[in-house]
Amino acid sequence: MKNLEKDYTQITGEQKNNEERMMIDVLDRIKETWAEEQVESSFDDWKYVTGVLKNYFLSQVEDKNKKEFIEYLEELNYDEDCINDMFKGVNNE
């Protein structure tokens, strides 16, 4: 009888784990669907989209000094003339 109880406990424990995994999978799918809908509806508001993108790009460079920023632009394959044009009229520091 003890073996049956142990087997039953093990089975119910495994079932519980499977159910928890299934709930997590369902929750993940719901979250994914929600995020996709948010993205799609976000493109209806271009000011919002451009604000998000601007904040993202700014976060990539906001802590860089002039030298580091120029190096970053060079890593992104910006043309030297383009970089120079950005800094026209700016004091060399």
FIMI-114006 format. One record per atom (N, C-alpha, C): residue number from 1; residue in one letter; chain; atom name; z, x, y. Coordinates in Angstrom, 2 decimals, always signed. Layout:
# residues N
R    i  aa  ch  at       pz       px       py
R  NUM   A   A  CA        Z        X        Y
...
# end
This chain:
# residues 93
R    i  aa  ch  at       pz       px       py
R    1   M   A   N    +0.00    +0.82    -1.19
R    1   M   A  CA    +0.00    +0.00    +0.00
R    1   M   A   C    +0.00    +0.87    +1.26
R    2   K   A   N    +0.77    +1.97    +1.23
R    2   K   A  CA    +0.83    +2.87    +2.37
R    2   K   A   C    -0.55    +3.43    +2.69
R    3   N   A   N    -1.34    +3.78    +1.63
R    3   N   A  CA    -2.67    +4.31    +1.85
R    3   N   A   C    -3.56    +3.29    +2.54
R    4   L   A   N    -3.45    +2.01    +2.14
R    4   L   A  CA    -4.23    +0.96    +2.78
R    4   L   A   C    -3.86    +0.81    +4.24
R    5   E   A   N    -2.56    +0.86    +4.52
R    5   E   A  CA    -2.11    +0.76    +5.90
R    5   E   A   C    -2.63    +1.94    +6.71
R    6   K   A   N    -2.58    +3.13    +6.11
R    6   K   A  CA    -3.07    +4.33    +6.79
R    6   K   A   C    -4.57    +4.20    +7.04
R    7   D   A   N    -5.33    +3.75    +6.03
R    7   D   A  CA    -6.76    +3.56    +6.17
R    7   D   A   C    -7.06    +2.52    +7.24
R    8   Y   A   N    -6.31    +1.42    +7.24
R    8   Y   A  CA    -6.51    +0.35    +8.21
R    8   Y   A   C    -6.23    +0.87    +9.62
R    9   T   A   N    -5.15    +1.63    +9.77
R    9   T   A  CA    -4.79    +2.20   +11.06
R    9   T   A   C    -5.87    +3.15   +11.54
R   10   Q   A   N    -6.38    +3.95   +10.61
R   10   Q   A  CA    -7.44    +4.89   +10.97
R   10   Q   A   C    -8.69    +4.13   +11.38
R   11   I   A   N    -9.05    +3.10   +10.62
R   11   I   A  CA   -10.25    +2.31   +10.93
R   11   I   A   C   -10.09    +1.62   +12.28
R   12   T   A   N    -8.94    +0.98   +12.51
R   12   T   A  CA    -8.75    +0.29   +13.78
R   12   T   A   C    -8.74    +1.29   +14.93
R   13   G   A   N    -8.20    +2.48   +14.70
R   13   G   A  CA    -8.22    +3.52   +15.73
R   13   G   A   C    -9.64    +3.96   +16.03
R   14   E   A   N   -10.45    +4.13   +14.98
R   14   E   A  CA   -11.85    +4.51   +15.17
R   14   E   A   C   -12.61    +3.40   +15.87
R   15   Q   A   N   -12.33    +2.15   +15.51
R   15   Q   A  CA   -12.99    +1.02   +16.16
R   15   Q   A   C   -12.63    +0.99   +17.65
R   16   K   A   N   -11.37    +1.24   +17.94
R   16   K   A  CA   -10.92    +1.26   +19.34
R   16   K   A   C   -11.65    +2.36   +20.10
R   17   N   A   N   -11.76    +3.55   +19.49
R   17   N   A  CA   -12.47    +4.65   +20.13
R   17   N   A   C   -13.94    +4.29   +20.35
R   18   N   A   N   -14.56    +3.67   +19.36
R   18   N   A  CA   -15.95    +3.25   +19.49
R   18   N   A   C   -16.11    +2.22   +20.60
R   19   E   A   N   -15.19    +1.27   +20.65
R   19   E   A  CA   -15.24    +0.25   +21.69
R   19   E   A   C   -15.07    +0.88   +23.07
R   20   E   A   N   -14.16    +1.84   +23.18
R   20   E   A  CA   -13.95    +2.52   +24.46
R   20   E   A   C   -15.21    +3.27   +24.87
R   21   R   A   N   -15.84    +3.95   +23.90
R   21   R   A  CA   -17.08    +4.67   +24.20
R   21   R   A   C   -18.17    +3.71   +24.63
R   22   M   A   N   -18.26    +2.56   +23.96
R   22   M   A  CA   -19.27    +1.56   +24.31
R   22   M   A   C   -19.01    +1.02   +25.72
R   23   M   A   N   -17.75    +0.79   +26.06
R   23   M   A  CA   -17.41    +0.30   +27.39
R   23   M   A   C   -17.77    +1.34   +28.45
R   24   I   A   N   -17.53    +2.60   +28.15
R   24   I   A  CA   -17.88    +3.67   +29.08
R   24   I   A   C   -19.39    +3.72   +29.25
R   25   D   A   N   -20.14    +3.60   +28.14
R   25   D   A  CA   -21.60    +3.59   +28.22
R   25   D   A   C   -22.09    +2.42   +29.06
R   26   V   A   N   -21.50    +1.24   +28.85
R   26   V   A  CA   -21.88    +0.07   +29.62
R   26   V   A   C   -21.54    +0.28   +31.10
R   27   L   A   N   -20.35    +0.79   +31.37
R   27   L   A  CA   -19.94    +1.06   +32.74
R   27   L   A   C   -20.88    +2.08   +33.39
R   28   D   A   N   -21.25    +3.11   +32.66
R   28   D   A  CA   -22.18    +4.11   +33.19
R   28   D   A   C   -23.52    +3.48   +33.54
R   29   R   A   N   -24.02    +2.59   +32.68
R   29   R   A  CA   -25.30    +1.91   +32.95
R   29   R   A   C   -25.18    +1.00   +34.18
R   30   I   A   N   -24.05    +0.31   +34.29
R   30   I   A  CA   -23.84    -0.56   +35.45
R   30   I   A   C   -23.81    +0.28   +36.73
R   31   K   A   N   -23.10    +1.40   +36.69
R   31   K   A  CA   -23.04    +2.28   +37.86
R   31   K   A   C   -24.42    +2.82   +38.21
R   32   E   A   N   -25.18    +3.22   +37.20
R   32   E   A  CA   -26.53    +3.74   +37.42
R   32   E   A   C   -27.41    +2.68   +38.07
R   33   T   A   N   -27.36    +1.45   +37.56
R   33   T   A  CA   -28.14    +0.35   +38.13
R   33   T   A   C   -27.72    +0.10   +39.57
R   34   W   A   N   -26.43    +0.09   +39.83
R   34   W   A  CA   -25.93    -0.13   +41.19
R   34   W   A   C   -26.45    +0.95   +42.12
R   35   A   A   N   -26.37    +2.22   +41.69
R   35   A   A  CA   -26.82    +3.34   +42.53
R   35   A   A   C   -28.32    +3.22   +42.82
R   36   E   A   N   -29.10    +2.85   +41.81
R   36   E   A  CA   -30.55    +2.69   +42.01
R   36   E   A   C   -30.83    +1.59   +43.03
R   37   E   A   N   -30.09    +0.49   +42.94
R   37   E   A  CA   -30.27    -0.61   +43.89
R   37   E   A   C   -29.87    -0.18   +45.30
R   38   Q   A   N   -28.81    +0.63   +45.40
R   38   Q   A  CA   -28.38    +1.12   +46.71
R   38   Q   A   C   -29.47    +2.00   +47.31
R   39   V   A   N   -30.05    +2.87   +46.48
R   39   V   A  CA   -31.11    +3.76   +46.96
R   39   V   A   C   -32.30    +2.93   +47.44
R   40   E   A   N   -32.72    +1.97   +46.62
R   40   E   A  CA   -33.88    +1.15   +46.99
R   40   E   A   C   -33.64    +0.39   +48.28
R   41   S   A   N   -32.46    -0.21   +48.42
R   41   S   A  CA   -32.20    -0.99   +49.63
R   41   S   A   C   -31.98    -0.08   +50.84
R   42   S   A   N   -31.56    +1.15   +50.60
R   42   S   A  CA   -31.34    +2.09   +51.71
R   42   S   A   C   -32.64    +2.40   +52.43
R   43   F   A   N   -33.73    +2.39   +51.73
R   43   F   A  CA   -35.00    +2.72   +52.35
R   43   F   A   C   -35.51    +1.62   +53.26
R   44   D   A   N   -34.82    +0.49   +53.30
R   44   D   A  CA   -35.14    -0.56   +54.26
R   44   D   A   C   -34.61    -0.19   +55.64
R   45   D   A   N   -33.67    +0.73   +55.71
R   45   D   A  CA   -33.05    +1.15   +56.96
R   45   D   A   C   -33.34    +2.64   +57.16
R   46   W   A   N   -34.45    +2.95   +57.84
R   46   W   A  CA   -34.89    +4.33   +57.98
R   46   W   A   C   -33.92    +5.18   +58.78
R   47   K   A   N   -33.22    +4.56   +59.75
R   47   K   A  CA   -32.24    +5.34   +60.51
R   47   K   A   C   -31.12    +5.81   +59.59
R   48   Y   A   N   -30.71    +4.96   +58.66
R   48   Y   A  CA   -29.68    +5.34   +57.70
R   48   Y   A   C   -30.16    +6.49   +56.83
R   49   V   A   N   -31.38    +6.36   +56.31
R   49   V   A  CA   -31.95    +7.39   +55.42
R   49   V   A   C   -32.07    +8.72   +56.15
R   50   T   A   N   -32.59    +8.68   +57.36
R   50   T   A  CA   -32.74    +9.94   +58.09
R   50   T   A   C   -31.38   +10.53   +58.44
R   51   G   A   N   -30.39    +9.68   +58.71
R   51   G   A  CA   -29.04   +10.18   +58.98
R   51   G   A   C   -28.44   +10.88   +57.77
R   52   V   A   N   -28.63   +10.29   +56.59
R   52   V   A  CA   -28.13   +10.91   +55.35
R   52   V   A   C   -28.82   +12.24   +55.11
R   53   L   A   N   -30.13   +12.27   +55.27
R   53   L   A  CA   -30.87   +13.51   +55.05
R   53   L   A   C   -30.49   +14.58   +56.07
R   54   K   A   N   -30.34   +14.17   +57.34
R   54   K   A  CA   -29.95   +15.13   +58.37
R   54   K   A   C   -28.58   +15.72   +58.03
R   55   N   A   N   -27.63   +14.89   +57.64
R   55   N   A  CA   -26.30   +15.38   +57.28
R   55   N   A   C   -26.36   +16.33   +56.10
R   56   Y   A   N   -27.22   +16.01   +55.12
R   56   Y   A  CA   -27.37   +16.89   +53.95
R   56   Y   A   C   -27.90   +18.26   +54.38
R   57   F   A   N   -29.00   +18.26   +55.14
R   57   F   A  CA   -29.60   +19.53   +55.54
R   57   F   A   C   -28.66   +20.31   +56.45
R   58   L   A   N   -27.98   +19.63   +57.36
R   58   L   A  CA   -27.05   +20.30   +58.24
R   58   L   A   C   -25.90   +20.94   +57.46
R   59   S   A   N   -25.46   +20.26   +56.41
R   59   S   A  CA   -24.37   +20.81   +55.59
R   59   S   A   C   -24.77   +22.11   +54.91
R   60   Q   A   N   -26.06   +22.31   +54.73
R   60   Q   A  CA   -26.54   +23.54   +54.10
R   60   Q   A   C   -26.44   +24.75   +55.02
R   61   V   A   N   -26.42   +24.50   +56.34
R   61   V   A  CA   -26.50   +25.62   +57.28
R   61   V   A   C   -25.39   +25.65   +58.33
R   62   E   A   N   -24.55   +24.63   +58.40
R   62   E   A  CA   -23.60   +24.52   +59.51
R   62   E   A   C   -22.63   +25.68   +59.62
R   63   D   A   N   -22.33   +26.36   +58.54
R   63   D   A  CA   -21.39   +27.48   +58.58
R   63   D   A   C   -22.07   +28.84   +58.68
R   64   K   A   N   -23.38   +28.83   +58.81
R   64   K   A  CA   -24.12   +30.10   +58.87
R   64   K   A   C   -24.22   +30.58   +60.33
R   65   N   A   N   -24.08   +31.88   +60.53
R   65   N   A  CA   -24.34   +32.44   +61.86
R   65   N   A   C   -25.86   +32.61   +62.00
R   66   K   A   N   -26.30   +33.12   +63.16
R   66   K   A  CA   -27.74   +33.23   +63.42
R   66   K   A   C   -28.44   +34.08   +62.37
R   67   K   A   N   -27.87   +35.22   +62.04
R   67   K   A  CA   -28.49   +36.12   +61.05
R   67   K   A   C   -28.60   +35.45   +59.68
R   68   E   A   N   -27.51   +34.81   +59.26
R   68   E   A  CA   -27.50   +34.13   +57.96
R   68   E   A   C   -28.48   +32.96   +57.95
R   69   F   A   N   -28.57   +32.26   +59.08
R   69   F   A  CA   -29.49   +31.13   +59.17
R   69   F   A   C   -30.94   +31.61   +59.06
R   70   I   A   N   -31.26   +32.69   +59.75
R   70   I   A  CA   -32.62   +33.24   +59.67
R   70   I   A   C   -32.93   +33.69   +58.24
R   71   E   A   N   -31.98   +34.36   +57.59
R   71   E   A  CA   -32.17   +34.77   +56.20
R   71   E   A   C   -32.39   +33.56   +55.30
R   72   Y   A   N   -31.65   +32.50   +55.55
R   72   Y   A  CA   -31.80   +31.26   +54.77
R   72   Y   A   C   -33.21   +30.69   +54.96
R   73   L   A   N   -33.67   +30.67   +56.20
R   73   L   A  CA   -35.03   +30.17   +56.47
R   73   L   A   C   -36.07   +31.04   +55.76
R   74   E   A   N   -35.86   +32.34   +55.76
R   74   E   A  CA   -36.78   +33.24   +55.07
R   74   E   A   C   -36.78   +32.98   +53.57
R   75   E   A   N   -35.60   +32.70   +53.01
R   75   E   A  CA   -35.52   +32.36   +51.57
R   75   E   A   C   -36.29   +31.09   +51.26
R   76   L   A   N   -36.36   +30.19   +52.24
R   76   L   A  CA   -37.11   +28.95   +52.07
R   76   L   A   C   -38.59   +29.12   +52.40
R   77   N   A   N   -38.99   +30.39   +52.62
R   77   N   A  CA   -40.39   +30.77   +52.88
R   77   N   A   C   -40.92   +30.26   +54.23
R   78   Y   A   N   -40.02   +30.15   +55.21
R   78   Y   A  CA   -40.50   +29.84   +56.55
R   78   Y   A   C   -41.25   +31.05   +57.09
R   79   D   A   N   -42.34   +30.79   +57.76
R   79   D   A  CA   -43.15   +31.83   +58.37
R   79   D   A   C   -42.37   +32.49   +59.50
R   80   E   A   N   -42.53   +33.79   +59.65
R   80   E   A  CA   -41.81   +34.53   +60.69
R   80   E   A   C   -42.11   +33.97   +62.08
R   81   D   A   N   -43.38   +33.60   +62.32
R   81   D   A  CA   -43.74   +33.03   +63.62
R   81   D   A   C   -43.02   +31.70   +63.87
R   82   C   A   N   -42.89   +30.91   +62.84
R   82   C   A  CA   -42.18   +29.63   +62.95
R   82   C   A   C   -40.71   +29.86   +63.29
R   83   I   A   N   -40.10   +30.83   +62.63
R   83   I   A  CA   -38.70   +31.17   +62.90
R   83   I   A   C   -38.55   +31.67   +64.34
R   84   N   A   N   -39.46   +32.54   +64.75
R   84   N   A  CA   -39.41   +33.06   +66.12
R   84   N   A   C   -39.55   +31.93   +67.14
R   85   D   A   N   -40.43   +30.97   +66.86
R   85   D   A  CA   -40.61   +29.83   +67.76
R   85   D   A   C   -39.32   +29.01   +67.88
R   86   M   A   N   -38.57   +28.89   +66.78
R   86   M   A  CA   -37.31   +28.14   +66.81
R   86   M   A   C   -36.32   +28.78   +67.78
R   87   F   A   N   -36.37   +30.11   +67.88
R   87   F   A  CA   -35.38   +30.83   +68.67
R   87   F   A   C   -35.92   +31.30   +70.02
R   88   K   A   N   -37.08   +30.80   +70.43
R   88   K   A  CA   -37.60   +31.14   +71.74
R   88   K   A   C   -36.62   +30.72   +72.81
R   89   G   A   N   -36.35   +31.61   +73.73
R   89   G   A  CA   -35.46   +31.29   +74.84
R   89   G   A   C   -33.99   +31.37   +74.50
R   90   V   A   N   -33.67   +31.73   +73.24
R   90   V   A  CA   -32.28   +31.86   +72.84
R   90   V   A   C   -31.88   +33.33   +72.94
R   91   N   A   N   -30.73   +33.58   +73.54
R   91   N   A  CA   -30.26   +34.95   +73.67
R   91   N   A   C   -30.07   +35.57   +72.30
R   92   N   A   N   -30.45   +36.82   +72.17
R   92   N   A  CA   -30.19   +37.54   +70.93
R   92   N   A   C   -28.71   +37.86   +70.86
R   93   E   A   N   -28.11   +37.49   +69.75
R   93   E   A  CA   -26.67   +37.72   +69.56
R   93   E   A   C   -26.43   +38.65   +68.42
# end
